[in-house]
Amino acid sequence: MLNNCIKPGQVWLDTDGKRIHAHGGSIITVDDTFYWYGENKEKTLPDDDIWHWGIRCYASKDLYNWEDKGLIIPPEPDDIESPLHPSKGVDRPHILYNKKTKKYVCWLKVMGKQGRQTETVLTADNILGPYTIVNRELMPLGMNGGDFDLVAHSDGKAYYYFERVHKEIICADLTDDYTDVTGYYSTHFPQPFPPFVREAPAHFYRKGKHYMFTSGTTGYHPNPTEVAVAKTYHGPWEVLGNPHRNDPSRTSFNSQISSVFKHPYKKDLYIALADRWITDLPARSGGLFETGEQYQKTADWYESLFNPDKEKPSGENQFPDKKVNTSIADYVWLPVKFDGDIPYLEWYDQWRIEDFE
């Protein structure tokens, strides 16, 4: 049965009737086809050591119905040293097409041991691969590189926004071939420690202004999104507040934005792609979800882990994102609306692309 609308937070199946696995994902348009790619979590269960099973990609003509195109970047289970080994924390793939080199360039965040976070960069001649590693264990600017976004300007110049882990957001210029950073960068949104540090940057450009959604740092537990605006890629950025309207849970509708997709055939439709990592969070929270109390408990817990002056909260229900089954994580896609120049998101049980200009 074909889909004819988007249903945020509900189970989304591909055209074969299987659960879609494109977590921490993004969409790229090639010719007249949309490609949605992300982390394949089909084998990631709470008590195993499989973080991912490669990067999976889906194709669609309408953004409703998605055909599984397979693993465009497969895992390497036989090589424990490979950044693509299933035990490695491979997150948030982003792909840009480089018009000069005619290559698709994919960056992967890879979480290693002792908190070390690096990037692995791959290239391919086709969006569906095969991809070849060209840069591994890259520590951009000598920093731990966390959640990130890649952005290319119309002139081909590209930028890499990333969380300098537990510190701030960095905007770094990419080299002409998009496989490394040039060394030029700027710093933004400095914070002393989680949960206040911003992560998961998602950039988009509209009517001469740059916008960025970011998340706080509370693990899989969702938290209030912030949106900021700037006149240039390197800022300075002005924080506009939480774009999720009418969300007393303070969890961004129980989701975390991974990227923003500008519909190429619509005048002014931007879609915020987000993951709902803890599908049963309201039930886990024992009635504290809707009021925002569970978020605050979790935020206090995270702060106590990093702030030596913060006493650890008492009680057992402080850390509800343990044993999260990400193999059943869902997606929350919502249209970005605007109040003047201020972006905001409101909840829809279902919505249609055709309802937007």
C-alpha positions in Angstrom: 0.0 0.0 0.0 1.5 3.3 -1.1 1.9 6.2 1.3 0.3 9.6 0.4 1.4 11.7 3.4 4.1 11.9 6.1 3.2 10.7 9.6 5.7 12.0 12.2 6.6 9.5 14.9 4.8 6.6 13.3 6.6 3.5 12.0 7.7 4.1 8.4 8.1 1.1 6.1 9.9 1.0 2.7 8.2 -0.3 -0.5 9.1 -3.9 0.5 7.2 -3.4 3.8 10.3 -3.3 6.0 11.2 -0.7 8.6 13.3 2.1 7.2 16.9 2.3 8.6 18.3 5.8 7.7 18.9 7.2 11.2 20.8 10.4 11.8 19.9 10.9 8.1 19.9 13.4 5.3 18.4 13.7 1.8 20.3 14.5 -1.4 18.6 15.1 -4.7 20.2 13.6 -7.8 18.4 14.4 -11.1 14.7 13.8 -10.4 15.2 11.4 -7.5 15.5 11.9 -3.8 18.0 9.8 -1.9 17.6 9.4 1.9 20.6 7.9 3.6 21.6 7.2 7.2 22.8 4.8 9.9 21.5 1.2 9.5 20.5 0.2 13.0 18.7 -3.1 12.1 21.2 -5.2 14.1 21.7 -2.7 17.0 20.0 -4.1 20.1 20.5 -2.9 23.7 22.7 -5.7 25.0 25.0 -6.2 22.0 28.2 -4.4 20.7 26.8 -3.6 17.2 26.5 0.2 16.9 25.7 0.1 13.2 25.5 -2.2 10.2 26.6 0.2 7.5 25.0 3.2 5.8 21.8 2.4 4.0 20.1 4.5 1.3 16.6 4.7 -0.1 15.2 6.3 -3.2 11.9 8.1 -3.8 10.2 10.4 -6.3 7.6 11.8 -3.8 9.3 11.7 -0.3 6.5 9.4 0.9 7.4 6.0 -0.6 11.0 4.8 -0.3 12.7 2.0 -2.2 15.6 0.3 -0.4 18.8 0.7 -2.5 20.9 -1.3 0.0 24.1 -0.6 1.9 26.0 2.1 0.1 28.7 1.8 2.7 28.8 -1.7 4.2 30.2 -2.5 7.6 33.6 -4.3 7.9 33.0 -6.9 10.6 36.2 -8.8 9.9 38.5 -5.9 10.6 38.4 -4.7 14.2 40.7 -1.8 13.3 38.5 -0.5 10.6 36.4 2.7 11.3 33.6 0.8 9.6 33.7 -2.1 12.1 30.1 -2.6 13.6 31.4 -1.9 17.1 32.6 1.6 16.2 30.2 4.4 16.9 29.6 5.5 13.3 27.1 8.3 13.3 25.4 11.0 11.1 26.6 10.5 7.5 26.6 13.5 5.3 27.2 13.5 1.6 28.0 16.4 -0.7 28.5 16.3 -4.5 31.7 18.0 -5.6 31.1 19.6 -9.0 34.9 20.0 -9.6 36.0 16.5 -8.8 32.6 14.9 -9.9 32.8 12.9 -6.7 30.2 12.2 -4.0 32.0 12.9 -0.7 30.7 11.3 2.5 31.8 12.2 6.0 31.2 9.9 9.0 31.6 10.7 12.7 33.3 7.8 14.4 33.3 7.5 18.2 36.2 5.5 19.5 37.6 4.5 22.9 38.4 7.0 25.7 36.0 9.6 24.3 38.1 10.1 21.1 35.9 11.1 18.2 37.3 11.3 14.6 36.0 11.6 11.1 36.3 9.1 8.2 35.9 10.5 4.7 34.9 8.4 1.7 34.3 9.2 -2.0 32.4 7.6 -4.8 31.5 8.3 -8.5 27.8 7.4 -7.9 25.5 8.3 -5.0 24.9 4.6 -4.4 28.6 3.8 -4.3 30.9 2.0 -4.1 32.6 4.3 -1.6 36.4 4.3 -0.9 38.0 5.6 2.3 40.3 8.5 1.5 40.8 10.0 4.9 40.5 8.1 8.2 40.9 9.0 11.8 40.8 12.7 10.9 40.8 14.9 13.9 39.7 18.2 12.3 41.8 21.1 13.5 43.3 18.7 16.1 39.9 18.6 17.9 37.5 15.8 18.8 34.8 16.1 16.2 31.3 15.3 17.3 27.9 15.7 15.6 28.2 17.7 12.4 26.7 19.0 9.2 28.2 19.6 5.7 27.1 22.6 3.6 28.0 23.6 0.1 27.4 27.1 -1.3 26.2 27.6 -4.9 29.7 28.6 -5.9 31.1 25.3 -4.7 32.7 26.5 -1.5 31.8 24.1 1.4 31.7 24.2 5.2 31.8 21.8 8.0 29.9 22.6 11.2 30.7 20.3 14.1 30.5 20.0 17.8 34.0 20.4 19.4 33.0 17.7 21.9 31.5 19.1 25.1 32.7 22.6 24.3 31.3 24.6 21.4 30.2 24.5 17.7 33.0 25.0 15.1 32.5 26.2 11.5 35.5 25.1 9.4 36.2 25.7 5.7 36.6 22.5 3.6 39.3 22.0 1.1 38.3 22.3 -2.6 37.8 18.5 -2.8 35.8 18.4 0.4 37.9 15.7 2.0 39.6 17.8 4.7 39.6 21.2 6.4 41.7 24.1 5.3 42.6 25.3 8.8 40.3 28.4 8.7 37.5 28.2 11.3 35.3 30.1 13.7 33.9 29.2 17.1 30.3 29.6 18.3 27.9 28.9 21.2 30.6 28.1 23.9 29.2 26.3 26.9 31.0 25.0 30.0 29.7 21.4 29.9 26.7 19.2 29.1 23.7 19.4 29.0 24.2 23.0 27.9 26.8 22.3 25.1 25.1 22.4 21.7 25.4 19.5 19.3 23.7 18.1 16.2 24.0 21.3 14.1 21.6 21.4 11.1 22.1 24.3 8.8 19.9 25.8 6.1 19.8 29.0 4.1 16.7 31.1 3.3 16.3 34.5 1.8 19.8 35.7 2.5 20.0 34.4 6.1 21.7 31.3 7.5 19.8 29.3 10.1 21.0 26.5 12.4 19.1 24.1 14.6 21.1 22.6 17.5 20.4 20.2 20.3 21.6 20.1 23.9 23.7 17.2 25.1 21.7 14.6 26.9 22.5 11.4 25.1 19.6 9.7 23.4 17.2 11.6 25.7 15.7 14.5 23.7 15.9 18.0 24.8 14.9 21.6 23.7 16.1 22.6 20.3 17.6 26.0 19.7 17.5 27.9 16.4 20.0 30.7 15.6 20.4 33.1 12.7 23.4 34.7 11.0 24.3 36.7 7.9 27.3 34.6 7.0 28.4 31.0 7.3 30.9 32.0 10.0 28.4 34.1 12.0 28.1 35.8 14.3 25.0 33.8 15.3 22.0 35.2 17.2 20.0 32.7 19.2 16.3 33.0 18.5 15.1 30.4 21.0 13.2 27.1 20.9 11.5 26.6 17.5 9.3 23.7 18.8 6.0 25.5 19.7 3.5 24.1 22.1 5.9 21.5 23.5 5.6 21.4 27.3 7.7 18.2 27.4 10.8 20.2 26.4 11.9 17.3 24.2 11.4 18.8 20.7 8.3 16.5 20.3 10.5 13.6 21.5 13.0 13.9 18.7 16.4 15.3 17.7 16.9 17.1 14.3 19.6 15.6 12.1 19.3 17.8 9.0 17.1 20.2 7.1 16.1 19.5 3.5 15.1 22.3 1.1 12.6 20.8 -1.3 14.0 21.7 -4.8 10.6 21.9 -6.5 8.8 24.0 -3.9 9.1 27.7 -3.5 9.6 27.8 0.3 9.4 24.3 1.8 12.1 23.2 4.3 11.7 19.9 6.1 13.4 19.2 9.4 14.4 15.6 9.5 14.6 14.2 13.1 15.0 10.9 14.9 12.8 9.6 17.7 15.4 7.5 19.4 13.4 6.5 22.5 10.0 5.5 21.1 8.6 4.6 24.5 9.9 7.6 26.4 6.5 8.7 27.7 5.9 5.3 29.2 9.5 5.1 30.6 9.0 8.5 32.3 6.1 7.4 34.4 3.9 10.4 33.7 6.7 13.0 33.9 7.2 13.3 30.2 4.3 15.7 29.3 5.2 18.2 32.0 8.9 18.4 31.1 9.9 17.0 34.5 11.6 14.0 33.0 13.7 16.2 30.7 14.8 18.3 33.7 15.7 15.2 35.7 17.8 14.0 32.9 19.4 17.4 32.3 20.3 17.6 36.0 21.8 14.2 35.8 24.0 15.0 32.8 25.2 18.3 34.4 26.1 16.3 37.6 28.4 14.1 35.5 30.4 17.1 34.2 30.0 19.9 36.7 32.0 19.2 39.9 29.8 21.7 41.8 26.6 19.9 40.9 25.4 17.2 43.3 24.1 14.0 41.7 20.3 13.8 41.9 18.8 11.1 44.0 16.4 8.5 42.8 16.5 5.7 40.2 14.6 7.3 37.3 17.2 9.9 36.3 18.7 8.3 33.2 16.0 6.8 31.1 18.0 6.4 27.9 19.8 3.3 29.1 19.1 0.1 27.1 17.6 2.1 24.2 16.6 -0.1 21.3 17.6 2.0 18.4 16.6 -0.7 15.9 13.0 0.5 16.4 13.8 4.2 16.4 11.3 6.2 14.4 11.4 9.5 12.4 9.8 12.9 13.1 9.7 14.9 9.8 8.1 18.3 10.1 7.8 21.3 7.8 9.7 24.4 8.9 7.3 27.3 9.1 8.2 31.0 9.5 6.9 33.8 11.6 8.5 36.6 9.6 12.1 35.5 9.6 11.8 33.3 12.7 11.6 29.6 12.0 9.3 27.4 14.0 7.9 23.9 14.1 4.5 22.8 15.1 3.1 19.3 15.5 1.2 17.5 12.7 -0.2 14.0 13.1 0.2 13.8 9.3 0.9 16.3 6.6 1.3 16.4 2.8 4.0 18.0 0.6 1.2 19.2 -1.7 -0.2 21.5 1.0 2.9 23.7 0.8 4.0 26.2 -1.9 
